[in-house]
Amino acid sequence: MTKIQITQVRSSIGSTVRQKRTLVALGLRKINHTVEHENQPEIKGMIEKVRHLVTITETNK
């Protein structure tokens, strides 16, 4: 299964509480922090809610 690398590139200051909680649920803590998740619909939905704060890179492993 493919994996997705998610990197936080913008600050969560000024974001809604829901967006901040989504970043925490994804495992992102601060700017330039990168996490890796399985490519699943649940994760893609979470990324869609904070797409303006993160960048996504797909990897094949």
N, CA, C and O atoms as a Tripos MOL2 file, in Angstrom:
@<TRIPOS>MOLECULE
protein
  244   243    61     0     0
PROTEIN
NO_CHARGES

@<TRIPOS>ATOM
      1 N           0.8420   -1.1820    0.0000 N.3       1 MET1
      2 CA          0.0000    0.0000    0.0000 C.3       1 MET1
      3 C           0.8840    1.2410    0.0000 C.2       1 MET1
      4 O           1.9640    1.2390    0.5910 O.2       1 MET1
      5 N           0.4320    2.2830   -0.6530 N.am      2 THR2
      6 CA          1.2100    3.5110   -0.7000 C.3       2 THR2
      7 C           1.0730    4.2850    0.6060 C.2       2 THR2
      8 O           0.0830    4.1740    1.3290 O.2       2 THR2
      9 N           2.0910    5.0590    0.8700 N.am      3 LYS3
     10 CA          2.0950    5.9010    2.0600 C.3       3 LYS3
     11 C           2.0850    7.3500    1.6310 C.2       3 LYS3
     12 O           2.4580    7.6860    0.5070 O.2       3 LYS3
     13 N           1.6530    8.2040    2.5440 N.am      4 ILE4
     14 CA          1.6020    9.6380    2.3040 C.3       4 ILE4
     15 C           2.4540   10.3280    3.3570 C.2       4 ILE4
     16 O           2.2960   10.0850    4.5540 O.2       4 ILE4
     17 N           3.3610   11.1910    2.9040 N.am      5 GLN5
     18 CA          4.1170   12.0210    3.8240 C.3       5 GLN5
     19 C           3.4290   13.3750    3.8970 C.2       5 GLN5
     20 O           3.1810   14.0120    2.8730 O.2       5 GLN5
     21 N           3.1240   13.8070    5.1090 N.am      6 ILE6
     22 CA          2.4310   15.0680    5.3320 C.3       6 ILE6
     23 C           3.3650   15.9840    6.1080 C.2       6 ILE6
     24 O           3.8760   15.6090    7.1630 O.2       6 ILE6
     25 N           3.5860   17.1840    5.5850 N.am      7 THR7
     26 CA          4.4500   18.1640    6.2240 C.3       7 THR7
     27 C           3.6600   19.4270    6.4890 C.2       7 THR7
     28 O           3.0090   19.9640    5.5930 O.2       7 THR7
     29 N           3.7190   19.9020    7.7320 N.am      8 GLN8
     30 CA          3.0520   21.1540    8.0690 C.3       8 GLN8
     31 C           3.9370   22.3020    7.6060 C.2       8 GLN8
     32 O           5.0980   22.3960    8.0050 O.2       8 GLN8
     33 N           3.3850   23.1840    6.7540 N.am      9 VAL9
     34 CA          4.1780   24.2840    6.2000 C.3       9 VAL9
     35 C           3.7010   25.6560    6.6680 C.2       9 VAL9
     36 O           4.4000   26.6510    6.4770 O.2       9 VAL9
     37 N           2.5280   25.7190    7.2720 N.am     10 ARG10
     38 CA          2.0110   26.9910    7.7780 C.3      10 ARG10
     39 C           1.5830   26.8210    9.2230 C.2      10 ARG10
     40 O           1.2650   25.7150    9.6610 O.2      10 ARG10
     41 N           1.5770   27.9120    9.9530 N.am     11 SER11
     42 CA          1.2100   27.9150   11.3560 C.3      11 SER11
     43 C          -0.2920   27.7040   11.5260 C.2      11 SER11
     44 O          -1.0890   28.0790   10.6660 O.2      11 SER11
     45 N          -0.6570   27.1040   12.6420 N.am     12 SER12
     46 CA         -2.0720   26.9000   12.9460 C.3      12 SER12
     47 C          -2.6710   28.0920   13.6980 C.2      12 SER12
     48 O          -3.8530   28.0760   14.0410 O.2      12 SER12
     49 N          -1.8660   29.1150   13.9530 N.am     13 ILE13
     50 CA         -2.3830   30.3220   14.6040 C.3      13 ILE13
     51 C          -3.4160   30.9570   13.6800 C.2      13 ILE13
     52 O          -3.1460   31.1590   12.4960 O.2      13 ILE13
     53 N          -4.5700   31.2670   14.1980 N.am     14 GLY14
     54 CA         -5.6330   31.8600   13.3970 C.3      14 GLY14
     55 C          -6.5580   30.8320   12.7780 C.2      14 GLY14
     56 O          -7.5810   31.1950   12.1960 O.2      14 GLY14
     57 N          -6.2190   29.5550   12.8920 N.am     15 SER15
     58 CA         -7.0850   28.4960   12.3790 C.3      15 SER15
     59 C          -8.1830   28.1990   13.3850 C.2      15 SER15
     60 O          -8.1000   28.5870   14.5510 O.2      15 SER15
     61 N          -9.2090   27.5100   12.9200 N.am     16 THR16
     62 CA        -10.2910   27.1420   13.8270 C.3      16 THR16
     63 C          -9.8320   26.0230   14.7560 C.2      16 THR16
     64 O          -8.8320   25.3570   14.4880 O.2      16 THR16
     65 N         -10.5500   25.8230   15.8270 N.am     17 VAL17
     66 CA        -10.2340   24.7680   16.7870 C.3      17 VAL17
     67 C         -10.2990   23.4100   16.0920 C.2      17 VAL17
     68 O          -9.4800   22.5310   16.3640 O.2      17 VAL17
     69 N         -11.2510   23.2400   15.2130 N.am     18 ARG18
     70 CA        -11.3970   21.9720   14.4920 C.3      18 ARG18
     71 C         -10.1590   21.6790   13.6390 C.2      18 ARG18
     72 O          -9.7030   20.5370   13.5860 O.2      18 ARG18
     73 N          -9.6190   22.6940   12.9770 N.am     19 GLN19
     74 CA         -8.4260   22.5050   12.1590 C.3      19 GLN19
     75 C          -7.2050   22.2040   13.0270 C.2      19 GLN19
     76 O          -6.3660   21.3840   12.6550 O.2      19 GLN19
     77 N          -7.1020   22.8560   14.1680 N.am     20 LYS20
     78 CA         -5.9920   22.5960   15.0840 C.3      20 LYS20
     79 C          -6.0440   21.1610   15.6010 C.2      20 LYS20
     80 O          -5.0150   20.4920   15.6940 O.2      20 LYS20
     81 N          -7.2380   20.6930   15.9330 N.am     21 ARG21
     82 CA         -7.3990   19.3190   16.4140 C.3      21 ARG21
     83 C          -7.1050   18.3060   15.3200 C.2      21 ARG21
     84 O          -6.6000   17.2190   15.6000 O.2      21 ARG21
     85 N          -7.4140   18.6500   14.0810 N.am     22 THR22
     86 CA         -7.1160   17.7660   12.9590 C.3      22 THR22
     87 C          -5.6060   17.6310   12.7870 C.2      22 THR22
     88 O          -5.1090   16.5310   12.5480 O.2      22 THR22
     89 N          -4.8770   18.7280   12.9060 N.am     23 LEU23
     90 CA         -3.4140   18.6640   12.8250 C.3      23 LEU23
     91 C          -2.8410   17.7790   13.9200 C.2      23 LEU23
     92 O          -1.9330   16.9870   13.6690 O.2      23 LEU23
     93 N          -3.3650   17.9070   15.1300 N.am     24 VAL24
     94 CA         -2.9020   17.0800   16.2460 C.3      24 VAL24
     95 C          -3.2270   15.6150   15.9860 C.2      24 VAL24
     96 O          -2.4060   14.7430   16.2700 O.2      24 VAL24
     97 N          -4.4050   15.3330   15.4530 N.am     25 ALA25
     98 CA         -4.8040   13.9670   15.1610 C.3      25 ALA25
     99 C          -3.9280   13.3510   14.0700 C.2      25 ALA25
    100 O          -3.6870   12.1440   14.0770 O.2      25 ALA25
    101 N          -3.4560   14.1670   13.1430 N.am     26 LEU26
    102 CA         -2.5410   13.6810   12.1180 C.3      26 LEU26
    103 C          -1.1390   13.4550   12.6760 C.2      26 LEU26
    104 O          -0.3310   12.7690   12.0480 O.2      26 LEU26
    105 N          -0.8390   14.0180   13.8400 N.am     27 GLY27
    106 CA          0.4640   13.8510   14.4590 C.3      27 GLY27
    107 C           1.4120   15.0000   14.1880 C.2      27 GLY27
    108 O           2.6090   14.8900   14.4520 O.2      27 GLY27
    109 N           0.8910   16.1080   13.6610 N.am     28 LEU28
    110 CA          1.7300   17.2650   13.3590 C.3      28 LEU28
    111 C           1.7840   18.1900   14.5590 C.2      28 LEU28
    112 O           0.7600   18.4880   15.1740 O.2      28 LEU28
    113 N           2.9930   18.6450   14.8890 N.am     29 ARG29
    114 CA          3.1670   19.4550   16.0900 C.3      29 ARG29
    115 C           3.5970   20.8830   15.7940 C.2      29 ARG29
    116 O           3.1440   21.8200   16.4530 O.2      29 ARG29
    117 N           4.4750   21.0560   14.8010 N.am     30 LYS30
    118 CA          4.9940   22.3790   14.5090 C.3      30 LYS30
    119 C           5.3470   22.4760   13.0270 C.2      30 LYS30
    120 O           5.2890   21.4820   12.3030 O.2      30 LYS30
    121 N           5.7080   23.6570   12.5850 N.am     31 ILE31
    122 CA          6.0350   23.8790   11.1810 C.3      31 ILE31
    123 C           7.2590   23.0340   10.7970 C.2      31 ILE31
    124 O           8.2000   22.8950   11.5790 O.2      31 ILE31
    125 N           7.2280   22.4800    9.5920 N.am     32 ASN32
    126 CA          8.2600   21.6080    9.0190 C.3      32 ASN32
    127 C           8.3270   20.2420    9.6790 C.2      32 ASN32
    128 O           9.2860   19.5060    9.4480 O.2      32 ASN32
    129 N           7.3500   19.8790   10.4870 N.am     33 HIS33
    130 CA          7.2660   18.5460   11.0570 C.3      33 HIS33
    131 C           6.5970   17.6350   10.0280 C.2      33 HIS33
    132 O           5.5650   17.9940    9.4600 O.2      33 HIS33
    133 N           7.1780   16.4590    9.7850 N.am     34 THR34
    134 CA          6.6660   15.5390    8.7800 C.3      34 THR34
    135 C           6.2540   14.2300    9.4360 C.2      34 THR34
    136 O           6.9650   13.7020   10.2910 O.2      34 THR34
    137 N           5.1030   13.7120    9.0290 N.am     35 VAL35
    138 CA          4.6340   12.4100    9.4790 C.3      35 VAL35
    139 C           4.2690   11.5780    8.2560 C.2      35 VAL35
    140 O           4.0530   12.1120    7.1680 O.2      35 VAL35
    141 N           4.2050   10.2620    8.4500 N.am     36 GLU36
    142 CA          3.8800    9.3580    7.3600 C.3      36 GLU36
    143 C           2.6710    8.5080    7.7610 C.2      36 GLU36
    144 O           2.6340    7.9340    8.8490 O.2      36 GLU36
    145 N           1.6910    8.4390    6.8680 N.am     37 HIS37
    146 CA          0.4750    7.6640    7.1240 C.3      37 HIS37
    147 C           0.1630    6.7880    5.9210 C.2      37 HIS37
    148 O           0.6450    7.0390    4.8170 O.2      37 HIS37
    149 N          -0.6470    5.7580    6.1450 N.am     38 GLU38
    150 CA         -1.1540    4.9450    5.0480 C.3      38 GLU38
    151 C          -2.1090    5.7870    4.2100 C.2      38 GLU38
    152 O          -2.7520    6.7000    4.7270 O.2      38 GLU38
    153 N          -2.2000    5.4850    2.9330 N.am     39 ASN39
    154 CA         -3.0940    6.2010    2.0270 C.3      39 ASN39
    155 C          -4.5050    5.6340    2.1840 C.2      39 ASN39
    156 O          -4.8960    4.7210    1.4560 O.2      39 ASN39
    157 N          -5.2620    6.1750    3.1310 N.am     40 GLN40
    158 CA         -6.6130    5.7090    3.4420 C.3      40 GLN40
    159 C          -7.5960    6.8630    3.2900 C.2      40 GLN40
    160 O          -7.2070    8.0240    3.4120 O.2      40 GLN40
    161 N          -8.8710    6.5550    3.0240 N.am     41 PRO41
    162 CA         -9.8690    7.6100    2.8670 C.3      41 PRO41
    163 C         -10.0120    8.5050    4.0980 C.2      41 PRO41
    164 O         -10.2610    9.7030    3.9630 O.2      41 PRO41
    165 N          -9.8610    7.9460    5.2770 N.am     42 GLU42
    166 CA         -9.9920    8.7330    6.5050 C.3      42 GLU42
    167 C          -8.8960    9.7920    6.5900 C.2      42 GLU42
    168 O          -9.1560   10.9420    6.9450 O.2      42 GLU42
    169 N          -7.6830    9.3960    6.2630 N.am     43 ILE43
    170 CA         -6.5520   10.3240    6.3040 C.3      43 ILE43
    171 C          -6.7020   11.3800    5.2170 C.2      43 ILE43
    172 O          -6.4270   12.5560    5.4550 O.2      43 ILE43
    173 N          -7.1350   10.9720    4.0260 N.am     44 LYS44
    174 CA         -7.3320   11.9280    2.9400 C.3      44 LYS44
    175 C          -8.3900   12.9710    3.3030 C.2      44 LYS44
    176 O          -8.2500   14.1390    2.9400 O.2      44 LYS44
    177 N          -9.4360   12.5690    4.0070 N.am     45 GLY45
    178 CA        -10.4580   13.5090    4.4530 C.3      45 GLY45
    179 C          -9.9120   14.5060    5.4540 C.2      45 GLY45
    180 O         -10.2680   15.6830    5.4210 O.2      45 GLY45
    181 N          -9.0390   14.0350    6.3530 N.am     46 MET46
    182 CA         -8.4260   14.9270    7.3270 C.3      46 MET46
    183 C          -7.4930   15.9140    6.6300 C.2      46 MET46
    184 O          -7.4560   17.0930    6.9800 O.2      46 MET46
    185 N          -6.7410   15.4300    5.6460 N.am     47 ILE47
    186 CA         -5.8370   16.3030    4.8910 C.3      47 ILE47
    187 C          -6.6290   17.3720    4.1540 C.2      47 ILE47
    188 O          -6.2050   18.5250    4.0830 O.2      47 ILE47
    189 N          -7.7750   16.9920    3.6070 N.am     48 GLU48
    190 CA         -8.6050   17.9440    2.8540 C.3      48 GLU48
    191 C          -9.0510   19.1190    3.7300 C.2      48 GLU48
    192 O          -9.1840   20.2390    3.2360 O.2      48 GLU48
    193 N          -9.2790   18.8780    5.0080 N.am     49 LYS49
    194 CA         -9.7200   19.9380    5.9220 C.3      49 LYS49
    195 C          -8.6150   20.9380    6.2600 C.2      49 LYS49
    196 O          -8.8970   22.0850    6.6050 O.2      49 LYS49
    197 N          -7.3540   20.5010    6.1600 N.am     50 VAL50
    198 CA         -6.2290   21.3830    6.5030 C.3      50 VAL50
    199 C          -5.2630   21.5270    5.3270 C.2      50 VAL50
    200 O          -4.0760   21.7750    5.5390 O.2      50 VAL50
    201 N          -5.7430   21.3790    4.1050 N.am     51 ARG51
    202 CA         -4.8720   21.3800    2.9180 C.3      51 ARG51
    203 C          -4.1100   22.6810    2.7440 C.2      51 ARG51
    204 O          -3.0580   22.6840    2.1050 O.2      51 ARG51
    205 N          -4.6000   23.7840    3.2870 N.am     52 HIS52
    206 CA         -3.9200   25.0660    3.1830 C.3      52 HIS52
    207 C          -2.7640   25.1980    4.1760 C.2      52 HIS52
    208 O          -1.9900   26.1520    4.1030 O.2      52 HIS52
    209 N          -2.6450   24.2460    5.1000 N.am     53 LEU53
    210 CA         -1.5900   24.2900    6.1080 C.3      53 LEU53
    211 C          -0.5000   23.2480    5.8800 C.2      53 LEU53
    212 O           0.5480   23.3080    6.5240 O.2      53 LEU53
    213 N          -0.7270   22.2900    4.9730 N.am     54 VAL54
    214 CA          0.1790   21.1700    4.7980 C.3      54 VAL54
    215 C           0.5380   20.9600    3.3310 C.2      54 VAL54
    216 O          -0.1270   21.4760    2.4330 O.2      54 VAL54
    217 N           1.6070   20.1900    3.1060 N.am     55 THR55
    218 CA          1.9400   19.6820    1.7750 C.3      55 THR55
    219 C           1.9560   18.1680    1.8610 C.2      55 THR55
    220 O           2.2500   17.5980    2.9120 O.2      55 THR55
    221 N           1.6380   17.5160    0.7440 N.am     56 ILE56
    222 CA          1.5070   16.0720    0.7120 C.3      56 ILE56
    223 C           2.4440   15.5100   -0.3410 C.2      56 ILE56
    224 O           2.5410   16.0440   -1.4460 O.2      56 ILE56
    225 N           3.1430   14.4150    0.0090 N.am     57 THR57
    226 CA          3.9980   13.7040   -0.9230 C.3      57 THR57
    227 C           3.6610   12.2230   -0.8220 C.2      57 THR57
    228 O           3.6860   11.6530    0.2680 O.2      57 THR57
    229 N           3.3440   11.5900   -1.9640 N.am     58 GLU58
    230 CA          3.0200   10.1640   -1.9650 C.3      58 GLU58
    231 C           4.3010    9.3690   -2.2100 C.2      58 GLU58
    232 O           5.1110    9.7200   -3.0690 O.2      58 GLU58
    233 N           4.4700    8.2920   -1.4410 N.am     59 THR59
    234 CA          5.6230    7.4010   -1.5950 C.3      59 THR59
    235 C           5.1210    5.9830   -1.7540 C.2      59 THR59
    236 O           4.0830    5.6180   -1.2020 O.2      59 THR59
    237 N           5.8480    5.1900   -2.5010 N.am     60 ASN60
    238 CA          5.5110    3.7750   -2.6790 C.3      60 ASN60
    239 C           6.4600    2.9440   -1.8450 C.2      60 ASN60
    240 O           7.6680    2.9510   -2.0820 O.2      60 ASN60
    241 N           5.9240    2.2260   -0.8690 N.am     61 LYS61
    242 CA          6.7530    1.3630   -0.0060 C.3      61 LYS61
    243 C           6.1150    0.0130    0.0710 C.2      61 LYS61
    244 O           6.6350   -0.8790    0.7420 O.2      61 LYS61
@<TRIPOS>BOND
     1     1     2 1
     2     2     3 1
     3     3     4 2
     4     3     5 am
     5     5     6 1
     6     6     7 1
     7     7     8 2
     8     7     9 am
     9     9    10 1
    10    10    11 1
    11    11    12 2
    12    11    13 am
    13    13    14 1
    14    14    15 1
    15    15    16 2
    16    15    17 am
    17    17    18 1
    18    18    19 1
    19    19    20 2
    20    19    21 am
    21    21    22 1
    22    22    23 1
    23    23    24 2
    24    23    25 am
    25    25    26 1
    26    26    27 1
    27    27    28 2
    28    27    29 am
    29    29    30 1
    30    30    31 1
    31    31    32 2
    32    31    33 am
    33    33    34 1
    34    34    35 1
    35    35    36 2
    36    35    37 am
    37    37    38 1
    38    38    39 1
    39    39    40 2
    40    39    41 am
    41    41    42 1
    42    42    43 1
    43    43    44 2
    44    43    45 am
    45    45    46 1
    46    46    47 1
    47    47    48 2
    48    47    49 am
    49    49    50 1
    50    50    51 1
    51    51    52 2
    52    51    53 am
    53    53    54 1
    54    54    55 1
    55    55    56 2
    56    55    57 am
    57    57    58 1
    58    58    59 1
    59    59    60 2
    60    59    61 am
    61    61    62 1
    62    62    63 1
    63    63    64 2
    64    63    65 am
    65    65    66 1
    66    66    67 1
    67    67    68 2
    68    67    69 am
    69    69    70 1
    70    70    71 1
    71    71    72 2
    72    71    73 am
    73    73    74 1
    74    74    75 1
    75    75    76 2
    76    75    77 am
    77    77    78 1
    78    78    79 1
    79    79    80 2
    80    79    81 am
    81    81    82 1
    82    82    83 1
    83    83    84 2
    84    83    85 am
    85    85    86 1
    86    86    87 1
    87    87    88 2
    88    87    89 am
    89    89    90 1
    90    90    91 1
    91    91    92 2
    92    91    93 am
    93    93    94 1
    94    94    95 1
    95    95    96 2
    96    95    97 am
    97    97    98 1
    98    98    99 1
    99    99   100 2
   100    99   101 am
   101   101   102 1
   102   102   103 1
   103   103   104 2
   104   103   105 am
   105   105   106 1
   106   106   107 1
   107   107   108 2
   108   107   109 am
   109   109   110 1
   110   110   111 1
   111   111   112 2
   112   111   113 am
   113   113   114 1
   114   114   115 1
   115   115   116 2
   116   115   117 am
   117   117   118 1
   118   118   119 1
   119   119   120 2
   120   119   121 am
   121   121   122 1
   122   122   123 1
   123   123   124 2
   124   123   125 am
   125   125   126 1
   126   126   127 1
   127   127   128 2
   128   127   129 am
   129   129   130 1
   130   130   131 1
   131   131   132 2
   132   131   133 am
   133   133   134 1
   134   134   135 1
   135   135   136 2
   136   135   137 am
   137   137   138 1
   138   138   139 1
   139   139   140 2
   140   139   141 am
   141   141   142 1
   142   142   143 1
   143   143   144 2
   144   143   145 am
   145   145   146 1
   146   146   147 1
   147   147   148 2
   148   147   149 am
   149   149   150 1
   150   150   151 1
   151   151   152 2
   152   151   153 am
   153   153   154 1
   154   154   155 1
   155   155   156 2
   156   155   157 am
   157   157   158 1
   158   158   159 1
   159   159   160 2
   160   159   161 am
   161   161   162 1
   162   162   163 1
   163   163   164 2
   164   163   165 am
   165   165   166 1
   166   166   167 1
   167   167   168 2
   168   167   169 am
   169   169   170 1
   170   170   171 1
   171   171   172 2
   172   171   173 am
   173   173   174 1
   174   174   175 1
   175   175   176 2
   176   175   177 am
   177   177   178 1
   178   178   179 1
   179   179   180 2
   180   179   181 am
   181   181   182 1
   182   182   183 1
   183   183   184 2
   184   183   185 am
   185   185   186 1
   186   186   187 1
   187   187   188 2
   188   187   189 am
   189   189   190 1
   190   190   191 1
   191   191   192 2
   192   191   193 am
   193   193   194 1
   194   194   195 1
   195   195   196 2
   196   195   197 am
   197   197   198 1
   198   198   199 1
   199   199   200 2
   200   199   201 am
   201   201   202 1
   202   202   203 1
   203   203   204 2
   204   203   205 am
   205   205   206 1
   206   206   207 1
   207   207   208 2
   208   207   209 am
   209   209   210 1
   210   210   211 1
   211   211   212 2
   212   211   213 am
   213   213   214 1
   214   214   215 1
   215   215   216 2
   216   215   217 am
   217   217   218 1
   218   218   219 1
   219   219   220 2
   220   219   221 am
   221   221   222 1
   222   222   223 1
   223   223   224 2
   224   223   225 am
   225   225   226 1
   226   226   227 1
   227   227   228 2
   228   227   229 am
   229   229   230 1
   230   230   231 1
   231   231   232 2
   232   231   233 am
   233   233   234 1
   234   234   235 1
   235   235   236 2
   236   235   237 am
   237   237   238 1
   238   238   239 1
   239   239   240 2
   240   239   241 am
   241   241   242 1
   242   242   243 1
   243   243   244 2
@<TRIPOS>SUBSTRUCTURE
     1 MET1         2 RESIDUE 1 A MET
     2 THR2         6 RESIDUE 1 A THR
     3 LYS3        10 RESIDUE 1 A LYS
     4 ILE4        14 RESIDUE 1 A ILE
     5 GLN5        18 RESIDUE 1 A GLN
     6 ILE6        22 RESIDUE 1 A ILE
     7 THR7        26 RESIDUE 1 A THR
     8 GLN8        30 RESIDUE 1 A GLN
     9 VAL9        34 RESIDUE 1 A VAL
    10 ARG10       38 RESIDUE 1 A ARG
    11 SER11       42 RESIDUE 1 A SER
    12 SER12       46 RESIDUE 1 A SER
    13 ILE13       50 RESIDUE 1 A ILE
    14 GLY14       54 RESIDUE 1 A GLY
    15 SER15       58 RESIDUE 1 A SER
    16 THR16       62 RESIDUE 1 A THR
    17 VAL17       66 RESIDUE 1 A VAL
    18 ARG18       70 RESIDUE 1 A ARG
    19 GLN19       74 RESIDUE 1 A GLN
    20 LYS20       78 RESIDUE 1 A LYS
    21 ARG21       82 RESIDUE 1 A ARG
    22 THR22       86 RESIDUE 1 A THR
    23 LEU23       90 RESIDUE 1 A LEU
    24 VAL24       94 RESIDUE 1 A VAL
    25 ALA25       98 RESIDUE 1 A ALA
    26 LEU26      102 RESIDUE 1 A LEU
    27 GLY27      106 RESIDUE 1 A GLY
    28 LEU28      110 RESIDUE 1 A LEU
    29 ARG29      114 RESIDUE 1 A ARG
    30 LYS30      118 RESIDUE 1 A LYS
    31 ILE31      122 RESIDUE 1 A ILE
    32 ASN32      126 RESIDUE 1 A ASN
    33 HIS33      130 RESIDUE 1 A HIS
    34 THR34      134 RESIDUE 1 A THR
    35 VAL35      138 RESIDUE 1 A VAL
    36 GLU36      142 RESIDUE 1 A GLU
    37 HIS37      146 RESIDUE 1 A HIS
    38 GLU38      150 RESIDUE 1 A GLU
    39 ASN39      154 RESIDUE 1 A ASN
    40 GLN40      158 RESIDUE 1 A GLN
    41 PRO41      162 RESIDUE 1 A PRO
    42 GLU42      166 RESIDUE 1 A GLU
    43 ILE43      170 RESIDUE 1 A ILE
    44 LYS44      174 RESIDUE 1 A LYS
    45 GLY45      178 RESIDUE 1 A GLY
    46 MET46      182 RESIDUE 1 A MET
    47 ILE47      186 RESIDUE 1 A ILE
    48 GLU48      190 RESIDUE 1 A GLU
    49 LYS49      194 RESIDUE 1 A LYS
    50 VAL50      198 RESIDUE 1 A VAL
    51 ARG51      202 RESIDUE 1 A ARG
    52 HIS52      206 RESIDUE 1 A HIS
    53 LEU53      210 RESIDUE 1 A LEU
    54 VAL54      214 RESIDUE 1 A VAL
    55 THR55      218 RESIDUE 1 A THR
    56 ILE56      222 RESIDUE 1 A ILE
    57 THR57      226 RESIDUE 1 A THR
    58 GLU58      230 RESIDUE 1 A GLU
    59 THR59      234 RESIDUE 1 A THR
    60 ASN60      238 RESIDUE 1 A ASN
    61 LYS61      242 RESIDUE 1 A LYS
